[in-house]
Amino acid sequence: MFNPTDPVAGTSEGTAGDAKGIAVPGIWLLIETSGRTGQVGLARGGEIFVHRCLDPSRRHARDLAPAVTELLQSAGLAPTACAGVMVSLGPGSFTALRVGVMSAKTFAYATGCALRAVPTFAAVAEQAPPTCQHLWVVADALRGQAYAQLFRNSPQGWQPLTELLLLSWEQWRSQVTMETCVSGPGAIQAAQRWPELALTPPDTHHSTLRGLYAAGSRLPTLERSELFMLEPLYIRPSYAEEQRRSQA
């Protein structure tokens, strides 16, 4: 998929915005495939200096590797110039997450660079306004259920107060206080049922490269043995897998 020994050329750069996390040394490849539109980027010194969005009408598997190659070429970098890769771990699109994680593992293995696996809800939390002190990140898990996780704003950044939960929408709503902000891919859906919820701005609801970089800058690098065992963050199996189990 990636050839770390191939030299690349190109000088153009595009600005994608700043991350508010800790500046980690070196250049980092960012892979975000949890949502409908995949994104890849390169970051250095707290800034994302070039990025690409994948075509939402096509599969991430078809576009991701060429997009990474084009990204590196546009920055005039060889794959081995990257200190590491950060990848969104989920929850999100089952197939897209699997493609993103596999691509990140392949890149890290081929180049020998570091790999950091970033829970998607942690990336979403990093995008919340600083006025928020407590934040629920929520997404539709279908079948009347929600994925949800509570975070707290601290001097060290956003810290999780709960594990990633799978529960009914009503169970989740019973735990949300008036002082708590709500974000995530399911925030608008939640507000349609409960208009009194305090939502963060809509442009903060989905994981971005900025949030991924900020959250990933605070996480440890995986050991080489952990790299091979890394899987997307699934609380429950895919619908197809559930169907197979029900028929067994």
N, C-alpha and C positions, 0 to 999 in steps of 0.2 A: 504493500500500500504506500509506504514512504521509503525513499532511498536516502539515508542520511549522508551518503558520500557524494551526492550530486551537487556541484556548485550551481548557484542560481544568480541571476542578475536582475537589475531593476532598482529604481531609486524613488519611485513615487510613494508618498505616505499620506494617509488620511487620519484626521483627528476624530476620535470617538468619545471624548470626554474623560473626566478624571475619576479615579477611584478614591475612596476615603479611607481605605485600609492602610496597614503598615506597608511601606515600600520594601519589597523583598528584592534581594540582589539579582541582577541578571534579567534577561529577556524571557518572558513566559508566554507560551501559547495557551489561549483560552478557547474552550469548546463548550458551547451551551446549546443543548438539543432537547431541553425539557418541554419547550413549547412548540407551537405550530410552525414558527419560523426559526430555523437554526441560525446560530451566529458563531463566527470564529474571529479571533482577534489576537493581537500581539501587544503585550504590556511591558513597561520598563519604568522603574523609579516612581511608581504610583500613577503612571499615565498609560492609557490605552492609545497607542499611537497609530494603529492601523486596524481596520476591521472589515469584515464582509458578512452580509446576510445571505442565507441560502434561500433558494426559490421555494416558497411555501407550497407551491403546486406540485413539487417533485419530492421524491424520497430522499431523506438525509443520506442514506447509504450510497446513493448515486452521486451526490454533490459534495459530500464532506471532504473526501481526500483531495479532489481537484481544487476545492476552495482553500484548503490549507496550503497546497502547493503554490497557488496564485498569491496567497497572502505573503508567504515567505519571499517569493520572487519580487513582489511589489516593494518589499522592505530591503531587498538586496541581501538576504540572509540565507545561509544554508541551514537545514534542520538541526545540525549539531551546534549551531549558535545559541539554541534555546537552553536556558538553565533548567526549565521544567515545563510541565503542562498541567493546567487546572481544568477539571471537567465537572460539569453539573451532574449530580448523582441521582436526582429525583426527589420527590415523586414527579411524574409527568407522563408523557407519551411513552408507552411500554417499548415499542420498537425503536423509536428515535433515541431513547436513553441508552438502549443496548448498543446501538450503532456508535453513539458518542463515546461511551465508556470503552468499547472495544478499540475504537480509533485512538483514544488517548493511551491505552495500554500498549498498543502496537507502536505508537510514536515513542513512548518512553523506553520501551524495550529496544527498539531499533537504534535510538540515539544515545541511550544510557543516561537520559536526563531524569530529573525528579518528577514525581507524579503526586498531585494533591487532589483528593476527591472531595467535592464541595456539595453538601446537601442543598438542594434547590431552595428550600424554605429559608435557610440561613442567608443565601444570596438575596432573596426578596427582603428579608429583614434589614439588611444593610442599606436598602434604598429608602427606608422610611424617614420621614422628617425628624430632625433632632428634637422636636417638641414632644414626640411620643416617648413615653416612659415604659409602657408595656404594650405589646403588639401580638395579636393573634394573626398568624398566616394561615389561610384556609384555601382549599381547592375542592372541587366537586369530585367525589370518588364514585359517582353514579349509584344507582340502586338505593337512593335515599340516604346516602352516607357522604361524609366529608373527611378529607385529610385535614388535620389541624395541628398546629404547634404554637405554644406560647413562648414569647421572648421578652427579655428585659434589657433596657438600654443601660449600659454601665460604662465607666471610664475605659474599660478594656474592649468596648464594642458590644454588639448585641449578643446576649448569652441566652441559650435555651433554658426555659424553666420546666418544660415537659419533654417527654419523648414525642416522636411523630405519632399522632393518634389517628385511629380510624374509628369513627363513631357516627351516630345519626346526627342529622342537622339539628334536631331538637336538643339532643344531649349536648352538642357543642354550644348552642345558644344559651343554655342554662348556665354555662360557665363564663360567659362574657359579661364583664362589668361595664358600667357606663364610662369609666375612666380609661378603658382599654381601646386602643386603635385596632382597626382590622384592615388587613391587606391580603394579597395573594390572588391567584387566578379565579378564585371563587368569591371574592369580596363583593362584586356587583350582584352576583346571584344571591348572596346572603342579604344584601341591602334591599333587594326586591321583596323579600319576605319580612325583613325587619328594618324598616326605614330609619329607625332611631340609631342604628349602628354608626359609629364614628369611623368612616373610611379614610384611608390615606389617599392622596391624589392618584387618579387612574394610571398615570404613567409609572407608578411604583409597584403596580400589582403583579407584574410578570418579571421573572428573573432576567437581568441584562448582564452584559459582559462587565459592566462597572460593579454590579453587586457581586458577581462571581469572583472578580479579582479581589475585592475588599474582603469578602469572607475567606477566600482561599489564602490570603496573605497571613491569616492568623492560625491556619491549620498546620499540623505537622506533615512532613513528607512521608509517604508510604515506604516501608521497607521493600526490598526487591521481592521477598517471599509473599508480601501482602499484595503486590501488584498483580500476580497471577490469579489470586483469589477474589479480586475486586469484582463486584456485581452491582448493577443499578439498585437503588433503594426502592424495593418493592415491599409493601406491607402485605399484599395479597397477590396471588398469581393472576396472570392475564385472564381475560374472559375465555379465550380458547382453552387455556389450561384448566380452568374451572369446569368447562364443558366436558373435557376429557375425563376428569376425575369423577364427575357425576355419572358418566356412562360406564365407568369401570366396575 
